[in-house]
Amino acid sequence: MNKVYILTECGEKIGSGHITRMGALNEVLMEQGFAVSMFVDVKGETEFCFPHNVSKVCWRNEFKPEDISESIVVVDSYLCEGSFYTYLKKNAKAVVAIDDYGRTVYDADVVINPGISFYQVDYSRQHAKVLGGGDFTILRKSFRENKKFNVKNECHDLLVSVGAEDSYNIIPFLCENVFPQIKGIKFHIMTAKESYKKELEMKFSCCENYLFYGFLNERDIFSLMHSCDAGFIAAGQTLIEATAVGLPSVAFAIEKDQIPNLTFFAEKSIISGSLFFHSKDFVTKALSLLEAAISYDEKVRRSSLGLEIIDKKGVCKIVDIVGGLF
């Protein structure tokens, strides 16, 4: 049986984007008969539910040459040094590097950028074969379903997500400075952690239109997206999944690596304008963009356009590439 190792990370100051998409790849690889071992370097505490074949270790110290000599190694990491890719390339059958923004020159056989903003990244320095774009979008199983999103005439329920880590206390900021100025809306706020949910519930106990959610599995997130009318979402993996569902959204960037996604969505007219959390005019601009986005015609337009750009078979294409390296 062909053996594949998946190496990735999650946790504090990293978030859950890497583990989310590698979890999806792990699942499809196993469904198609590959023997898969997944290693996750977990920083701090996390409530993420790991698959049964996952080892939570600092994997950069784990591998001996004989362990990987006949295996494909897939690496999705912001922390991995170039020397470790060289070590893998020397000893493994093949190496696949998952990248978002041309972080380094990868000593790999294939570099895959599964982001829709792939075409904005300069990969001219790479010696490996480079693939990417919307054709390789990695979605979890629930989000690959073709359930029709029902765009409602009114907008009463807004999904809010800042990602798995709220390092800048964005949720309290929104709850104090943005959401009170929007009337008639119930805010469904994903906090990703039970402890953070309880903290926010205590802080905003007087706000009946704020509903906070702790850790949610993929099915819960999928259902929540379908129950909401629009989204206010950071431009990471959750925005990609919301777009695949058909949820019309206003997006904003928190870190620089999210700006390419934001730019792409703006160029495709799926969102209007670029919104960066750290900008001085964030509140004014966020209110203006949200007001424009919640009209029925605008929601229908954004929902339809979003569904057109996401290839729900992207993860299967990556599995085919991995299989072709044996």
C-alpha positions in Angstrom: 0.0 0.0 0.0 1.4 3.4 -1.0 2.4 5.4 2.1 1.8 9.2 2.5 3.0 11.3 5.4 1.3 14.7 6.0 3.2 17.2 8.1 1.4 20.4 9.4 0.8 22.6 12.4 -1.9 24.4 14.3 -2.5 26.4 17.5 -1.5 29.7 19.0 -0.5 32.4 16.5 -1.0 29.8 13.7 -4.7 29.2 13.7 -6.5 26.2 12.2 -6.2 26.8 8.4 -3.4 24.3 7.9 -4.9 21.5 9.9 -8.3 22.1 8.4 -7.2 21.6 4.8 -4.7 18.9 5.6 -7.4 17.1 7.5 -9.5 17.1 4.3 -6.6 15.8 2.3 -5.9 13.1 4.8 -9.5 12.0 4.7 -9.7 11.7 0.9 -6.3 10.0 0.6 -7.5 7.3 3.1 -10.8 6.9 1.2 -8.8 6.2 -2.0 -6.8 3.5 -0.3 -3.5 5.3 0.6 -1.8 4.5 3.9 -1.6 7.9 5.6 0.1 9.1 8.8 -0.5 12.7 9.8 1.8 14.6 12.1 0.7 17.9 13.7 2.9 20.3 15.6 0.4 21.8 18.1 1.4 25.1 19.6 -0.4 25.8 22.9 -3.9 24.5 23.6 -6.4 23.7 20.9 -9.9 22.2 20.9 -9.5 20.8 17.3 -10.8 17.3 16.9 -7.9 15.3 15.3 -8.5 12.2 13.1 -7.4 8.8 14.6 -4.3 8.6 12.5 -2.8 11.9 13.8 0.3 12.1 16.0 0.7 15.4 17.9 4.5 15.9 17.9 7.1 18.4 16.8 7.6 16.4 13.6 10.9 18.1 12.5 12.7 15.8 15.0 10.8 12.6 14.1 12.0 11.2 10.8 14.7 8.8 10.0 15.7 8.2 6.3 14.5 4.6 6.3 11.1 5.7 7.5 10.3 7.7 4.4 12.4 6.2 1.6 9.4 4.8 -0.2 6.9 7.4 0.8 5.4 10.7 -0.4 5.7 13.5 2.2 3.2 16.4 2.0 4.2 19.5 4.1 1.8 22.4 4.9 3.8 24.7 7.2 4.7 28.3 7.9 7.4 27.2 10.4 9.4 24.5 8.5 12.9 25.6 7.5 14.3 25.1 4.0 16.9 22.7 5.3 14.2 20.3 6.4 12.6 20.3 2.9 16.1 19.4 1.6 16.4 16.5 4.1 13.0 15.2 3.0 13.8 15.6 -0.7 17.0 13.6 -0.2 15.3 10.8 1.6 11.7 10.5 0.6 10.3 9.2 -2.7 8.8 12.7 -3.4 7.9 15.9 -1.5 4.9 18.0 -2.0 5.0 21.5 -0.5 1.7 23.3 0.2 2.2 27.0 0.0 0.1 30.2 0.3 2.3 33.1 -0.7 5.7 32.0 -2.0 7.1 31.8 1.6 10.5 30.3 0.5 12.2 28.4 -2.3 11.0 24.9 -1.7 13.3 21.9 -2.3 10.3 19.8 -3.4 9.0 17.9 -6.4 5.8 19.8 -6.5 4.6 23.1 -5.0 0.8 23.5 -4.7 -0.9 26.7 -3.8 -4.6 25.8 -3.1 -5.5 29.4 -2.7 -7.8 31.2 -5.2 -5.3 34.1 -5.2 -2.5 31.8 -6.6 -2.1 34.0 -9.7 -1.1 37.0 -7.6 2.0 35.2 -6.2 5.4 35.3 -7.9 6.7 31.7 -8.2 9.5 32.5 -10.6 12.2 31.5 -8.0 10.9 28.0 -7.7 12.7 25.1 -9.3 9.9 22.6 -8.6 6.7 22.2 -10.6 4.2 24.8 -9.4 0.4 24.3 -9.5 -2.4 26.3 -7.9 -5.6 28.4 -8.0 -9.3 27.7 -7.6 -8.9 24.3 -9.3 -7.0 23.1 -6.3 -9.1 24.6 -3.5 -9.1 22.2 -0.5 -12.6 21.8 1.1 -13.7 19.6 3.9 -16.3 16.9 3.1 -19.4 18.9 4.2 -18.4 21.9 2.1 -18.0 19.7 -1.0 -21.7 19.0 -0.9 -24.0 20.6 -3.5 -26.7 21.7 -1.1 -28.4 24.9 -2.5 -28.0 28.0 -0.4 -31.3 29.8 0.1 -30.9 33.5 -0.3 -33.6 35.2 1.8 -35.3 38.6 1.0 -34.4 40.0 4.5 -31.2 39.9 6.4 -31.7 39.0 10.0 -28.8 36.7 10.8 -25.1 37.5 10.3 -22.3 35.0 10.7 -19.1 36.4 12.2 -15.7 34.7 12.1 -12.2 36.1 12.8 -10.5 32.7 12.5 -9.3 30.2 15.2 -7.2 32.8 17.1 -8.4 36.2 18.1 -4.9 37.6 19.0 -6.0 41.2 18.5 -9.3 41.0 20.5 -11.2 41.7 17.3 -14.5 40.2 18.5 -14.8 42.5 21.5 -13.9 45.4 19.3 -16.6 44.5 16.8 -19.1 44.0 19.6 -18.4 47.4 21.1 -17.8 49.6 18.0 -19.4 48.1 14.9 -22.4 45.8 15.7 -24.2 48.2 18.0 -24.6 50.5 15.0 -26.4 47.8 13.0 -30.1 47.4 13.9 -32.3 44.4 13.5 -29.5 41.9 13.1 -28.7 38.8 15.2 -24.9 38.2 15.2 -23.8 34.6 15.3 -20.2 34.9 16.4 -17.8 32.0 16.1 -15.1 32.1 18.8 -13.5 28.7 18.1 -12.9 28.0 21.9 -15.3 27.2 24.7 -13.3 29.3 27.2 -13.4 32.3 25.0 -17.1 31.9 24.3 -17.8 31.9 28.0 -15.6 35.0 28.5 -17.5 36.9 25.8 -20.9 35.8 27.0 -20.1 37.3 30.4 -18.7 40.5 29.0 -21.7 41.0 26.6 -24.5 39.4 28.7 -26.8 42.4 28.2 -26.7 42.0 24.4 -29.4 39.5 23.5 -28.6 39.7 19.7 -25.1 38.4 20.2 -24.9 34.6 20.0 -21.5 33.2 20.8 -20.3 29.7 19.6 -17.3 27.8 21.0 -15.6 25.1 19.1 -17.7 23.8 16.2 -17.0 20.8 14.0 -17.3 21.1 10.3 -20.9 19.9 10.1 -21.9 22.4 12.7 -20.2 25.2 10.8 -21.8 24.1 7.5 -25.3 24.1 9.2 -24.7 27.5 10.8 -23.6 29.0 7.5 -26.8 27.7 5.8 -28.9 29.2 8.7 -27.4 32.7 8.3 -28.3 35.3 5.7 -24.8 36.8 5.2 -21.3 36.8 6.7 -18.7 39.1 8.1 -15.6 36.9 7.8 -11.8 37.2 8.0 -10.2 36.3 4.6 -8.9 32.9 5.5 -10.1 29.3 5.2 -13.5 30.1 6.7 -14.2 32.6 3.9 -13.3 30.0 1.3 -15.8 27.5 2.9 -18.5 30.2 3.1 -18.0 31.0 -0.5 -18.3 27.4 -1.5 -21.5 27.2 0.5 -22.9 30.3 -1.3 -23.0 32.5 1.8 -22.7 36.1 0.6 -20.1 37.9 2.8 -18.2 41.0 3.6 -14.5 40.0 4.1 -11.7 41.7 5.9 -8.0 40.9 6.3 -6.3 40.6 9.7 -2.8 39.6 8.6 -0.8 40.4 5.4 -1.1 36.8 4.1 -4.9 37.3 3.9 -4.7 40.3 1.6 -4.2 38.3 -1.6 -7.6 36.5 -0.9 -9.2 39.8 -0.2 -7.8 41.3 -3.5 -8.9 38.3 -5.5 -12.5 38.4 -4.2 -12.7 42.2 -4.8 -11.4 41.7 -8.4 -14.1 39.1 -9.0 -16.7 41.5 -7.5 -17.6 38.9 -4.9 -16.9 41.5 -2.3 -16.8 45.3 -2.6 -13.6 47.1 -1.6 -10.7 46.0 0.6 -11.1 46.1 4.3 -8.0 45.7 6.6 -8.6 45.4 10.4 -5.6 47.5 11.3 -6.6 50.5 9.2 -7.7 53.7 10.9 -11.0 53.8 9.0 -12.0 50.2 9.7 -15.2 50.9 11.6 -16.6 53.4 9.0 -15.7 51.3 6.1 -17.0 48.1 7.7 -20.4 49.7 8.4 -20.6 51.0 4.8 -19.7 47.6 3.3 -22.1 45.7 5.5 -25.0 48.1 4.7 -24.4 47.6 1.0 -24.0 43.8 1.2 -27.3 42.9 2.9 -29.7 44.0 0.2 -31.4 41.0 -1.5 -30.1 41.7 -5.0 -26.5 42.1 -3.7 -26.7 38.8 -1.7 -28.0 36.9 -4.8 -25.2 38.3 -6.9 -22.4 37.5 -4.5 -23.7 34.1 -3.7 -23.9 33.1 -7.4 -20.5 34.5 -8.3 -18.9 32.8 -5.3 -20.2 29.4 -6.3 -18.7 29.8 -9.8 -15.1 30.3 -8.7 -14.7 27.4 -6.2 -13.9 23.9 -7.6 -15.3 21.5 -5.1 -13.2 18.7 -6.5 -9.9 20.5 -5.8 -8.8 18.1 -3.0 -9.4 15.1 -5.3 -7.1 16.7 -7.9 -4.3 17.0 -5.3 -4.8 13.4 -4.4 -4.4 12.4 -8.0 -1.1 14.4 -8.1 0.2 12.7 -5.0 -0.8 9.3 -6.4 1.0 10.1 -9.7 4.3 10.6 -7.8 4.5 6.9 -6.8 
